[in-house]
């Protein structure tokens, strides 16, 4: 008799990864005279497969939830100082479970960084192109929630290649956001001028500017919003149109 090998997959690092290979007998369904029923020989392996798949899914969900809940804790210190034992204790899991799921400490860090990236994207509400006030409100909303984590990540990216890779994607994403939001004000510019204008807008909306105002200079939220708005309007040459 041949053997059909079923492979159960879970989502892993943006792709699919096999977690178990389960042999299932390849006998055909045995008719019983009642529609929809099959022989016990076939239904038992399928029930076992369903049970194992459900357990794998539950375990995956537990780990993902633990990571999501612990992103802030991970960044309360330095990721380089986090041991697998630290991560396991914080997540309420065993080191063996962590290794089975992520393969290594770098795998854990990669998952944490990926979760942080998703959190940052989620915390910046989508606004229509050209609506500068709405865009800045969304940006500052994100910075108030995630700005401190972002700054800590930037401070350590030179020591962690995985983190540097994530931050590079973040910079590219912010640049794309600037082009989408401010695109209507750059249609008259040639390619080189649009690139220069985007660089200027980047400097006027960077998280380091938020840190300078909110953390270093102790400026309030409203005054910080006004500073961002004045800088952006100056870059886009809209001061006169706004009656400033």
C-alpha positions in Angstrom: 0.0 0.0 0.0 1.2 3.5 -0.8 1.3 6.1 1.9 -0.1 9.7 1.5 1.9 12.2 3.5 0.0 15.2 4.6 2.0 18.3 5.7 0.5 20.8 8.1 1.8 24.3 7.6 1.7 27.4 9.7 2.4 31.0 8.7 6.1 31.8 9.5 8.1 34.9 8.7 5.9 35.9 5.8 5.9 32.4 4.3 4.8 28.8 5.0 6.8 26.4 7.1 6.0 22.7 7.6 5.6 21.8 11.2 4.6 18.1 11.1 4.4 15.3 8.6 1.6 12.9 9.3 1.2 9.5 7.6 -2.4 8.8 6.6 -3.5 5.5 5.1 -4.3 5.8 1.4 -7.2 3.3 1.4 -10.2 4.6 -0.5 -13.4 5.5 1.2 -15.4 2.4 2.0 -19.1 2.8 1.1 -21.5 2.0 4.0 -24.8 2.6 2.3 -25.2 5.9 4.2 -24.2 9.1 2.4 -21.4 11.1 4.0 -20.0 8.3 6.1 -16.7 6.6 5.8 -14.9 3.7 7.4 -13.4 4.0 10.9 -10.0 3.2 9.3 -10.0 6.5 7.5 -11.9 8.8 9.8 -9.6 8.1 12.8 -6.4 9.4 11.1 -8.3 12.4 9.9 -9.6 13.2 13.4 -6.0 12.9 14.6 -4.8 15.3 12.0 -7.5 17.8 12.9 -6.6 17.5 16.5 -2.9 18.0 15.9 -3.6 20.9 13.5 -5.8 22.6 16.1 -3.1 22.2 18.8 -0.5 23.7 16.5 -2.8 26.6 15.7 -3.5 27.2 19.4 0.3 27.1 20.2 1.0 29.5 17.3 -1.7 31.9 18.6 -0.3 31.7 22.1 3.2 32.6 21.0 2.0 35.4 18.7 -0.1 36.8 21.5 2.8 36.6 23.9 5.1 38.4 21.5 2.5 41.1 20.8 2.0 41.7 24.5 5.7 41.8 25.2 6.9 44.2 22.5 7.1 47.0 25.0 8.8 44.9 27.5 11.4 43.7 25.0 12.2 47.3 24.3 12.3 48.4 27.9 15.9 47.2 27.8 18.3 46.4 25.0 17.4 43.5 22.7 21.1 42.5 22.6 20.9 41.9 26.4 17.8 39.6 26.1 18.6 35.9 26.5 16.3 33.1 25.4 15.6 32.5 29.1 14.5 36.1 29.5 12.2 35.9 26.6 10.7 32.5 27.7 10.1 33.8 31.2 8.5 37.0 29.9 6.2 35.1 27.5 5.3 32.3 30.0 6.8 29.7 27.7 9.7 27.2 27.8 13.0 27.8 26.0 12.3 24.5 24.1 9.0 25.9 22.9 10.6 29.1 21.8 13.4 27.3 19.9 10.9 24.9 18.3 8.9 27.8 17.0 11.6 30.4 16.1 14.7 28.3 15.7 17.1 30.7 17.5 17.3 33.9 19.5 17.6 35.8 16.3 14.4 34.3 15.1 12.7 35.6 18.3 14.1 39.1 17.7 13.1 39.0 14.1 9.5 38.2 15.2 9.5 41.0 17.8 10.8 43.5 15.2 8.2 42.4 12.7 5.5 42.8 15.3 6.8 46.3 16.1 6.8 47.2 12.4 3.1 46.1 12.1 2.3 48.0 15.2 3.8 51.2 13.8 1.9 50.9 10.6 -1.3 50.1 12.4 -0.9 53.2 14.7 -0.7 55.7 11.8 -4.3 56.2 10.5 -4.7 56.4 6.7 -5.5 59.9 5.4 -6.2 61.2 1.9 -3.5 62.6 -0.3 -3.1 66.4 0.0 -4.8 66.7 3.5 -1.8 68.0 5.4 -3.6 68.6 8.7 -5.0 65.1 8.8 -1.7 63.6 7.8 0.2 65.4 10.5 -2.4 64.5 13.1 -2.1 60.8 12.1 1.7 61.0 12.2 1.9 62.6 15.6 -0.7 60.2 16.9 1.7 57.4 15.9 4.7 59.1 17.4 3.0 59.6 20.7 2.2 55.9 20.8 5.4 54.4 19.3 8.0 57.2 19.2 10.0 56.1 22.2 10.2 52.6 20.9 11.2 53.9 17.5 14.0 56.0 19.0 15.4 53.0 21.0 15.3 50.9 17.8 17.2 53.6 15.9 19.8 53.8 18.6 20.5 50.0 18.4 20.1 49.3 14.7 23.9 49.4 14.0 24.4 46.5 16.4 21.6 44.3 15.1 21.5 43.5 11.3 18.0 42.3 11.6 16.9 45.5 13.3 18.7 47.6 10.7 16.9 45.7 7.9 13.6 46.5 9.6 14.5 50.2 10.0 15.5 50.5 6.4 12.0 49.2 5.4 10.5 51.7 7.8 12.5 54.6 6.2 11.3 53.5 2.8 7.8 53.3 4.0 7.9 56.8 5.4 9.3 58.2 2.2 6.5 56.5 0.3 4.0 58.0 2.7 5.4 61.4 2.1 5.1 61.0 -1.7 1.5 59.9 -1.4 0.5 62.7 1.0 2.4 65.6 -0.5 2.3 64.4 -4.1 -0.4 66.9 -5.1 1.9 69.7 -4.1 4.8 68.4 -6.2 3.2 67.7 -9.6 4.9 70.8 -11.1 8.4 69.7 -10.1 10.8 67.6 -12.1 12.2 64.3 -10.8 15.3 65.8 -9.1 13.3 68.6 -7.5 10.7 66.1 -6.2 13.4 64.1 -4.6 14.9 67.2 -2.9 11.4 68.2 -1.7 10.7 64.8 -0.3 14.1 64.9 1.5 13.1 68.2 3.1 9.7 66.9 4.1 11.4 63.8 5.6 13.5 66.1 7.8 10.4 68.1 8.8 8.5 65.0 9.8 11.2 62.7 11.2 10.7 61.0 14.6 14.0 62.6 15.8 12.2 66.0 15.5 9.4 64.7 17.6 11.9 63.4 20.2 13.7 66.8 20.2 10.5 68.7 20.9 8.6 66.3 23.1 11.4 64.7 25.1 14.4 67.0 25.0 12.7 70.4 25.0 9.6 69.2 26.9 7.3 70.9 24.4 3.6 70.1 24.7 1.6 68.2 22.2 -0.2 71.2 20.7 2.9 73.2 20.4 4.7 70.2 18.8 1.9 69.9 16.3 2.1 73.6 15.4 5.9 73.3 14.9 5.5 70.3 12.6 2.8 72.2 10.6 4.9 75.4 10.3 7.9 73.4 9.0 5.9 71.3 6.5 4.0 74.3 5.2 7.3 76.1 4.8 8.8 73.2 2.8 5.7 72.9 0.6 5.7 76.7 0.1 2.1 76.9 1.3 2.6 79.5 4.1 1.1 82.3 2.1 -1.8 80.2 0.8 -2.6 79.3 4.4 -2.5 82.9 5.5 0.4 82.5 7.8 
